[in-house]
Amino acid sequence: MSLKSDLKFYIDLDELPIKNWINIHKNSSLKYIIKNIDYDKFEITEEIEEIINEKWVILYDDYIDNYGLNKKYKRVLELERRIALLKCDMWIKQNKFLINEIRINEKKLLKEQTKNTIDKKGNDFTKQIVVIEKWLGSIIDIDKLSTKKYLTYLQMLEEESDRIEKMKDKKNG
């Protein structure tokens, strides 16, 4: 099943299981947007890389439209922008001393990209799932739960948490 015409893709966050979303981020691989394949054996070839990237853009646009950019992604974008500007300055101004600053920022970028925390409280996917399960009072099946529903649960939890914090502030203040 390596011909691109044989491949079926998840087309939106309502359909994409949260397990696949997690694997996309943990493993830095877009193969998890393909349906009904053996993910352990499947390798992305040049033949299908372009179509996978196109499908990912559609899914990620859906994410951004509904949930916005998360803080980690914004930090990564800012570091990438800073590195690009430093490299331009280094070549335009012939300033080799900027190499050290570029290396420092590249190390920060690598650290940010490999960090497993994904929310403002430092929780990873597993912790978030446990919090959702506790909040719901039942266990969720990550193979069946859609990414959209999972992200909506997180949004609702954050809103509830903010509401409780405001009530505490009023009571104490």
C-alpha positions in Angstrom: 0.0 0.0 0.0 2.6 2.5 -1.0 0.8 3.9 -4.1 -0.5 7.3 -3.3 -3.8 6.5 -5.0 -4.4 3.7 -2.5 -3.9 5.9 0.6 -6.8 7.4 2.5 -6.3 10.4 4.7 -8.0 11.9 7.7 -9.6 15.1 6.4 -10.5 17.0 9.6 -10.1 17.0 13.4 -13.5 15.5 13.8 -12.3 12.3 12.2 -8.6 12.2 13.3 -8.2 10.1 16.5 -6.4 11.8 19.3 -3.9 8.9 19.4 -2.8 9.9 15.9 -2.6 13.6 16.8 -0.4 12.7 19.8 1.8 10.4 17.6 2.2 13.2 15.0 3.7 15.4 17.7 5.6 12.9 19.7 7.2 11.2 16.7 7.4 14.2 14.4 5.9 12.2 11.6 2.9 13.0 9.4 2.3 9.3 8.5 -0.4 9.3 11.3 -2.8 11.3 9.1 -3.1 8.2 6.8 -5.9 5.8 7.5 -5.6 2.0 7.9 -1.9 1.4 7.6 0.6 -0.3 9.8 2.3 2.8 11.3 5.3 0.7 12.6 6.2 -0.5 9.1 5.1 2.4 6.9 7.7 4.8 5.6 7.0 8.1 3.9 8.5 8.1 0.4 9.2 11.1 -1.8 6.3 10.0 -4.0 3.7 10.7 -1.2 5.5 13.3 0.9 4.0 16.2 -1.0 0.4 15.0 -0.7 0.9 14.2 3.0 2.2 17.7 3.6 -0.9 19.1 1.7 -3.2 17.1 3.8 -1.4 18.1 7.0 -1.8 21.8 6.1 -5.6 21.3 5.8 -5.7 19.6 9.2 -3.5 22.1 10.9 -5.5 25.0 9.4 -8.6 23.4 10.9 -6.7 23.3 14.3 -5.7 27.0 14.0 -9.1 28.1 12.9 -10.8 26.4 15.9 -8.1 26.7 18.6 -5.5 29.2 17.6 -1.7 28.8 17.9 -0.5 27.3 21.2 2.2 29.0 23.2 4.8 26.4 22.5 4.3 26.8 18.7 4.6 30.6 19.1 7.9 30.3 21.0 9.2 28.0 18.3 8.2 30.4 15.5 9.8 33.3 17.4 13.1 31.4 17.8 13.1 30.4 14.2 12.5 34.0 13.2 15.3 35.2 15.5 17.7 32.7 14.0 16.9 33.6 10.5 17.4 37.3 11.2 20.7 36.7 12.9 21.9 34.6 9.9 20.9 37.4 7.6 22.7 40.0 9.7 25.8 37.8 9.8 26.0 37.6 6.1 25.0 41.2 5.3 27.2 42.8 7.9 30.0 40.1 7.6 29.8 39.8 11.4 31.2 36.4 12.3 30.6 37.1 16.1 26.9 36.5 15.5 27.7 32.8 15.0 27.7 32.2 18.8 24.4 34.0 19.2 23.0 31.8 16.4 24.2 28.6 18.1 22.7 29.7 21.4 19.3 30.3 19.8 19.5 27.0 17.8 20.1 25.2 21.1 17.1 27.0 22.7 15.1 26.0 19.6 16.1 22.4 19.8 15.3 22.3 23.5 11.9 23.9 22.9 11.1 21.4 20.1 12.0 18.4 22.2 10.2 19.5 25.3 7.2 17.2 26.0 5.1 19.9 27.7 2.3 21.2 25.7 0.2 23.5 27.9 0.8 26.4 30.2 0.9 24.2 33.3 3.6 22.0 31.8 1.4 18.9 31.2 2.2 16.5 28.5 -0.5 14.5 26.5 -0.7 11.7 29.1 -1.3 14.1 32.0 -3.9 16.0 30.0 -5.7 12.7 29.2 -5.7 11.8 32.9 -7.1 15.2 33.9 -9.8 14.9 31.3 -10.7 11.4 32.5 -10.8 12.7 36.1 -13.0 15.6 35.0 -15.4 13.3 33.0 -15.4 10.6 35.7 -14.7 8.0 33.0 -11.9 6.5 31.0 -11.5 7.7 27.4 -10.5 5.6 24.5 -7.7 7.5 22.6 -8.1 5.3 19.6 -11.7 6.4 19.2 -11.8 9.9 20.7 -11.6 12.6 18.0 -8.9 15.2 18.2 -11.6 17.9 18.0 -13.5 16.5 20.9 -10.2 16.2 22.9 -9.2 19.8 22.2 -12.7 20.9 23.1 -12.5 19.1 26.4 -9.2 20.9 27.1 -10.8 24.2 26.2 -13.7 23.6 28.6 -11.4 22.5 31.4 -9.3 25.7 31.0 -12.5 27.8 31.0 -13.7 26.0 34.2 -10.3 26.4 35.8 -10.3 30.1 35.0 -13.8 30.5 36.4 -12.8 28.8 39.6 -9.7 31.0 39.9 -11.8 34.1 39.5 -14.2 32.9 42.2 -11.3 32.3 44.6 -9.9 35.7 43.8 -13.3 37.4 44.6 -13.6 35.3 47.8 -10.1 36.2 49.0 -9.9 39.7 47.7 
